[in-house]
Amino acid sequence: MAAATQDPSACARHYELANLYLSLISETPVSTAA
């Protein structure tokens, strides 16, 4: 949490990447993801 407090932009970037990854998973079938 200390790193996130020191660099909020990094946390925001990680959040964006997480959203992109989640959207990619939701678009692809579970069989392909697994």
PyRosetta script that sets phi, psi and omega in degrees:
from pyrosetta import init, pose_from_sequence

init()
pose = pose_from_sequence("MAAATQDPSACARHYELANLYLSLISETPVSTAA")
pose.set_psi(1, -29.0)
pose.set_omega(1, -179.2)
pose.set_phi(2, -64.0)
pose.set_psi(2, -40.6)
pose.set_omega(2, -179.4)
pose.set_phi(3, -64.5)
pose.set_psi(3, -39.0)
pose.set_omega(3, 179.9)
pose.set_phi(4, -65.6)
pose.set_psi(4, -34.9)
pose.set_omega(4, -179.9)
pose.set_phi(5, -70.9)
pose.set_psi(5, -35.2)
pose.set_omega(5, -179.1)
pose.set_phi(6, -75.6)
pose.set_psi(6, -33.7)
pose.set_omega(6, -177.4)
pose.set_phi(7, -133.3)
pose.set_psi(7, 83.8)
pose.set_omega(7, -178.7)
pose.set_phi(8, -63.1)
pose.set_psi(8, -32.6)
pose.set_omega(8, -178.2)
pose.set_phi(9, -62.8)
pose.set_psi(9, -36.9)
pose.set_omega(9, 179.5)
pose.set_phi(10, -65.2)
pose.set_psi(10, -39.3)
pose.set_omega(10, 179.4)
pose.set_phi(11, -66.0)
pose.set_psi(11, -40.8)
pose.set_omega(11, 179.7)
pose.set_phi(12, -64.6)
pose.set_psi(12, -40.7)
pose.set_omega(12, 179.7)
pose.set_phi(13, -63.7)
pose.set_psi(13, -42.0)
pose.set_omega(13, 179.1)
pose.set_phi(14, -63.0)
pose.set_psi(14, -37.6)
pose.set_omega(14, 179.3)
pose.set_phi(15, -65.2)
pose.set_psi(15, -40.1)
pose.set_omega(15, 178.6)
pose.set_phi(16, -64.4)
pose.set_psi(16, -44.1)
pose.set_omega(16, 179.8)
pose.set_phi(17, -63.3)
pose.set_psi(17, -38.4)
pose.set_omega(17, 179.4)
pose.set_phi(18, -64.1)
pose.set_psi(18, -41.3)
pose.set_omega(18, 178.9)
pose.set_phi(19, -63.8)
pose.set_psi(19, -42.6)
pose.set_omega(19, 179.4)
pose.set_phi(20, -62.9)
pose.set_psi(20, -41.7)
pose.set_omega(20, -179.7)
pose.set_phi(21, -64.8)
pose.set_psi(21, -42.9)
pose.set_omega(21, 179.7)
pose.set_phi(22, -64.2)
pose.set_psi(22, -41.0)
pose.set_omega(22, 179.9)
pose.set_phi(23, -65.7)
pose.set_psi(23, -36.0)
pose.set_omega(23, 179.5)
pose.set_phi(24, -65.8)
pose.set_psi(24, -41.3)
pose.set_omega(24, -179.8)
pose.set_phi(25, -66.0)
pose.set_psi(25, -41.6)
pose.set_omega(25, -177.4)
pose.set_phi(26, -66.8)
pose.set_psi(26, -29.4)
pose.set_omega(26, -178.8)
pose.set_phi(27, -81.2)
pose.set_psi(27, -27.8)
pose.set_omega(27, -178.3)
pose.set_phi(28, -94.0)
pose.set_psi(28, 147.7)
pose.set_omega(28, 179.2)
pose.set_phi(29, -62.7)
pose.set_psi(29, 153.8)
pose.set_omega(29, -179.3)
pose.set_phi(30, -65.4)
pose.set_psi(30, -35.8)
pose.set_omega(30, -178.6)
pose.set_phi(31, -62.3)
pose.set_psi(31, -37.0)
pose.set_omega(31, -179.8)
pose.set_phi(32, -73.7)
pose.set_psi(32, -38.3)
pose.set_omega(32, -179.4)
pose.set_phi(33, -66.8)
pose.set_psi(33, -36.0)
pose.set_omega(33, -178.7)
pose.set_phi(34, -87.4)
pose.dump_pdb("model.pdb")
